[in-house]
Amino acid sequence: MDIVTMNILESTMVSLCREMGIVLMKTSYSTIFNEALDFTCGLADMNGDMIAVADYCPAQIGGMPLLVKSCLKEIPIREIEEGDVILHNDPYRGGLHTPEHTFFKPIFVEGEIMGFAVAIGHIAEVGGMAPGGFCGEATEIFQEGLRVPPVKIKKRGQDNIEVWKLLLANVRTPRVNYGDLRALIAAVDLGEKQMTNIYRKYGKEKIRETVEDLLLYSERRMRAELEAIPDGIYPFTDYVESDGIDPDRKYAINVEVHKRGGDIIVDYAGSSPQAAGPINATLGVATSAAYNAVLHMTDPSIPRNSGCFRPIRVMAPPGTIVNVDFPAPEVGGNTETHPRIVGAILGAMSKALPDRTMAAEGATHCNFVFGGVEADTGEFFACYDLEAVGWGGRSFADGNDGVDSINGNCRITPVEVYETRFPWRIESLAFNTDAGGAGKFRGGVGYTKQMLCLNDQIICSQMTDRHLFAPWGLEGGKEGGLGATLVQKAGRDDWQTMREAYNKASTSRYSNVAIKYGDRVRLVTPGGGGYGDPSERSREAVAEDVREGYVSAGSARKFYGYEAN
């Protein structure tokens, strides 16, 4: 093993993946790409194993190997030609959820395929029964948008026009979709071009040998990390509050983490049967969530590739909320159920690794999606808007305030961009007081975003969580604050839930609500759970929380016994 060459090559490939992401961000049309950065770029070998990835979305990082391998089962290597670009988004073919589109392009060197440049991105508008791709009341996959099996969107460097026509005829915003799809293609084009130059510099055999060493190196380092964890079986159960169809039913995510030596098995046996509504996770999501959790508990300097995933096995019973069977809906599984799975695994491991786990985070992206016809231009618009939450307290620090959920690593759209692109006015955006669970180390706080509708009508849908079940604390820490979605109709003074205002089954999952000019929407994001006994929190930390508005004087007195001056 040539450790020097291996480190140089690994750093070079990761930098290339970051470059691919910059191209995607700079050339895309929708805010979910150029502001929120909801994408991931990577490189794979000819077997579909991930060999390098940039630091983008954990859900997509963990899902990449299965995505590429699934494509190669349907379009074998012998049928792939130089200049081809392959696209797919089918959740039942190794995908994560319908909006997530995967592009990969072969890297040819002297007529031989050496690997693939890969880009995964969340397309904001995918058709289906609700603008924005998140139908909170879907009961089958066909309501969630256009499913695309592995197909060549480009053949030998030329557009496959028939595929383009099919893709753009099934969405509400063909111009924006066209730009976003082109941006994803630009990313893999760059990856293929630059990686070809790297192969020419070092030679095929040298890179093939070095990549094999790199995967083995990552595996060995991950096994060493796992070997330091006490052997045992670690159980935990968390619950998703509803599926948007049956408001009175909760769904269990049951986890048993089996740790022995340098191996770890995440067993989801005992999880609830798959739901009628769109909260189900695919096998790719359940696998990615297990990878995500383990990566959060281990050395972050381990190279992120398929090698570090080798010691991690997943057992997910088919037909359950963590391994959905066709044709049940699944769009919320990747955004909402994934972070709940990660949280359950961290909860299970909190006794074994108290210094590397945290209390529950907000575990939702809020997923407020909308679309309509802009009054001034007559053009249809659509948006997938995600929000941030509070993270859980840890054994050594407070939880982070107002950051994306654990599987996203995305940014929120700035107010100025939001108001420029869409017919809303953001009237307030502020952290919530008393939203972080009390503890020796406080949970992070969420925030409230209040918007005024400036269009004749905007059709809104949502897929979120934590309206009923608060984020749990650890080691005596208290629960974090709940989220909420409220609407104030024009001419009224009161605020109502979506259930009250529009007779929806759920307050957190609904579809196709017509928000009219002058109506207001208020999105409240949940906080994180606290860690440790609140009585052990330092007086200085409580005083600062009160000064900064994170904790009210009343809560300081109630939870911490602190009297503000």
Disulfide bonds with the S-S distance in Angstrom:
none
